[in-house]
């Protein structure tokens, strides 16, 4: 065989996705796993998930011997050593687009180091490895997207089609190199993070005139000069409310005002403007005070910090669809105060 023929043969091999053949016992076990479900759609998806899990687990076991491979209580997950893998099972990929549920990315208990896309072809009795994505790469990409119906739509081209890269990561990469969101329990007495309220503020209700009494009208919080400036900058926004934040004993319980402006946009979207202002006789914010926009999973999306003589700071205007969740955190030194929102 000539060098050219060898190169062409290699190119063809690399273009072909990795295929896993399913055995009769895989189908039998998958049917048992899905048998307990009554809803036909859920039963079918669980059946596909089980076939993907069983096939991929066997494929891994022949290639990774240095680390244990364990199943999770959730049928869509596997653990390879300390790495957590989320298996995305789909019946077919026709439009070169992949749907990923928002929850499996943003909820700490569901987030994984790697997301593996598996196409299950039941009639052909095979599972095809279409590619994988690291969590950090996935988050960096989805920050730019707006979910639809609680799903992110990702191009198939974003997935690494070479499964050997996944094997390489599992052998030589430390799990800490891909940090996952962590669900933390907040204790007020530790003075680390204080939640202004346990419930989530639903901003879409503000558009209907339903506003919790803890959110006050702007003119009750700011001086007339500050209120005028805020209203002038935000004249196009429909609903404005604010809440006082106590900066704690280290600043003699000085307060600042967290101001929220919202307006309804086209396509069921809501635009949000967030500002932080001094209150009372204070003309300027405390230096180094920060306002941070956090995703539902706690990832930083935006952050702004006050300098020496800032009379207010604000985040860039952002938009989202109804149902989208986020948090605003105001922090200074060791004190952080957080407010949770849902559009």
N, C-alpha and C positions, 0 to 999 in steps of 0.2 A: 504493500500500500504506500502510495506517495505521501509526502508531507502535506500536500494540499488536501488529499483525501482524508488524512488523519485529522486535519484541522476542521474540515467540513463535518466529519463524524462527531468531533468534540462539540462543535457549535450546535448540532442537532440535539445531542444529548443534553446540553445545558438548557436548551429551549423547552425540553420536555419536563413537565412538572413531576414531582415524586408521587408515585402511585402505590397505594397499600391495598393488597387483596384481602377481602373479607372471607372468613370461613363460616361454615354452617353454625358453629357454636356461637359466633358473634351475633348472628341474627336471632338465635334462640334466647340468648341472654338479654339482648336489646328489647325483645318482645316482653320478657318477664318484667323488665324495669318499667316499661311504659304501660303495663297491664292495669295498674291501679288507678289510672286517670280516666275520667269519664268524658271530658271535653275532647272531641275528636282532633281539633287543631293542636291542643296541648299534647295529646297523646302522640300525634305524628311527629311534632318537634322533639319531644322527649326521646322518641324512637331514633330519630336522626342523631340527636346528641349522644345517645348511647353507642350507636354504631361508630360515630366519630371518635369517641373516647376509647372504645375497645380496640379499634384499628390503630389509632395513633399511639396508644399505650404500648401495644405490641411492637410497633415500629421503633419506638424509643428504646425499649428493653433490649433490642438486638444491637443497639449502637451506643448506649450508655451503660456501662457496668460499674463505674467508679462511684456513682451516687444512687441512693434509693429513689425509686419512682413510686409515689403514693397517690391514691385517689382521694379526692376531697368528698365531703358529704354532699356538695353540689356537683351534679353529674357533668357540668361543663368545665370542671377544673381538675388539673393534675399538679402535683408537686414533684419537682426534680431537685433533690437536695433541698436547698433553702429557696429555690426559685419557684414562683407560682405562675402557672400557665393557664390562661383562659382560652378555651377551645370554642371557636365560632363555627358552628356547623350550619351549612346551608345546602339546600337541595340542588341548586344550580346557580351559576353566575353567568347571566346573559348580557347584562348591560354595563359590565366593567365597573360596577359600583357596589360598595359593601355597606350594609346597615349595621351600625353598632349602637346598642342601647346606651343611653346617657348614664344609667346607673352603674354599669360595669366599669365605667371609667371614673366616675366621681364619688361613688360610695366607697369608703375605705375598706370595708369588709369584702367588696367585690373586685377591687382593683388588683391587677396582676402585673408581674414583671414583663410578661410577653403575651401577646394576643395572637393565636394561631388560627388562620383561616383554613377550614377543611370543607371541601366539596364532597358530599356523600351521594354517590351514584348507586342506588339500591339495586336496580335491575342489572347493572354491570358488575355488581358485587365488589365495589372498590371505593376507597376514600382517596381523594387527591389533595395533597398539601399545596395550597395555592400561595401561601406566604405567611409572614408573621411581622409584627410590629412591636418594638419596645415601648414600654409605658411612657417614658420621657419623650420619645419622638411623637407618640400619639397625642399626648397632652399639648405639646407645642403646636401641633397642627389643628387640633379641635378648638383651641383658643380663638382661631380666626373664623370658626364656623358658628352658625346658628342652628340648633337642633330643630327638627320637624317631627312632631308626634313622638317626642322623647327619644328620637334616634338621630345620630350623626350619620351623614352620608359621606363616605370616603371613597376616593378613586382606588381601584384595585392596584394601580401603579404605585401607591404609597407603601404597599406591603413588600417586604424583602422576599423574593421568590426562591431563594436558595436556602433549603433547610439545614445544610451543613453549617451555615452561619449561626443558626440557633444552637446546634450541637457545640460549636466552638464557644459561644457565650456561656453555656451551662457548665463547661469544663474549666474555663480560664477566667471568667469574670466573677467578681465578688457581687453578691446580691445588693450590697449597699451602694454599688455604682449606679443602680437604678432605684432611687428612693421612691417609696410608695406613700400615699397619704395615710396618716395615722389617726384613728378615732381616739380622741383624748377626753378624759373626764375633767371638767373644770371645777375647781374648788375656790369659792369666793374668798375664803379665809387666807388662802395662800397669796392673794393679791397679785395674781398673774394675769388671768383673763376674767373679766366680769361681763356677763351677758346682761344687757339692759332689760331684757324680758325673756322668759322661757319660750314664749310662743313666737311664731314668725309673722311679721307684718306683711299683710297681703296688699300690695300697692294697687292692684286692679280694683279693689274695693273702694279706694280713695276716689276713683273716677265716678263712682256711683254715690259719692257723698258719705260713705261709711268709713269713718276715721276714728281710731282709738283715741281716747281722751289724753293719753300720755304724749300724743303728738300735738303740739300747740301751734297756733297761728304765728306767723313770723313776727308780726308787730308786737307780740307779747314777749319776745325773746331778745330782740335787737333794738339798739338805739334808732331813732328816726333816720339818722344819716346812713347807718348801715343797712337798714331796711329798704331805703330808697335805692341804694346802690344795688342791692340784691334784686329788687323788683325790676330795675332798669335792665340789668344784664339778662334777666330771665322772663322778659315780658311775654314771650311766646308760649311759656309753659303754663299749664292749666292749674295744677294743684301744688301748693307749697306748704310744707309743714316742717317743724323743727323739734328737737329734743335737747334738753340740757344734759351735759356730761360733766360729772364731778371728777376732777383730776386728782383727788385724794389728799391725804393729810400732808404729803410732802410739799404741796403747793397751797396749803391752807384752804383746801377745798375750793380752789378756783374753778369756775365752770367755763365751758365753751359750748357753743351751739352747733349741733349737727343738723344741717338743713338739707331737705330732700325736695326736689322739684320733679314732677312727672307730667307727661302729656301722652295722649294716645296717638299713635301713628298708623299708617296704612298697614294692611296685611296682619292685623291683630298684634302689632308690636307696640311696645311702650318705651319711650325714651326717658332716661333718668339723668339728673344732674345732682351731684353731691358736693356740698361746700361745708367748710368748717370756719366759724367766726368766733371772735372773742365776745364776751358779754359784759354787762355792767359798765364800769368806768375804764375797763381795759381797752386800749386802742389796738394792741397787737397780740397775736397769738404767742404762746410760749415757744421759744426757739426749739427746734428739733421735734416738735409734735408731728405725728404722721397720720395720714388717712390712707387706708388700704382697702382696695376692692378684692375680695376673695371669692373664688368659685365655691360651689357646694362642697367640694372635696377639700377645701382649705388652701388651694393653690393661689398664689398672688397673681392677679391680673393687671392691676395698676397700683401705684403708690405715689404719694406726693408728701413732701416734708416742708415744714415752715422754716424760714430763715430768720435772720435777726429782727426784722421789722415788717413782717407780713400781717396785714390787717384781715386777711382771709386766705385760705388755700382751697383748691377745688380739683376734683378728678375730671378727666376728659369725659365729655358726654358719651354715654353708651346706651345701647338699645338691646331689647330682648323680647322673646315671645312670652305670652302668658304661660304660667307654670314654671318658668325658669327661676331657680333659686340662687341667691348669692348673699354675701355678708359684707358689712362695712365695719372696719375696725379702726378705732382711734387709739393711738398708743403714744406713750411718753415714758421714757426710761423703762422701768419694770412694770408699769401699769398699762394694761390693754383693756379696752372696753369694746364689746362687739354687739352689733345689732343684725339680726337675721331677717331677710326679706324674701318674698315670693312675688313674682309679677302676676 
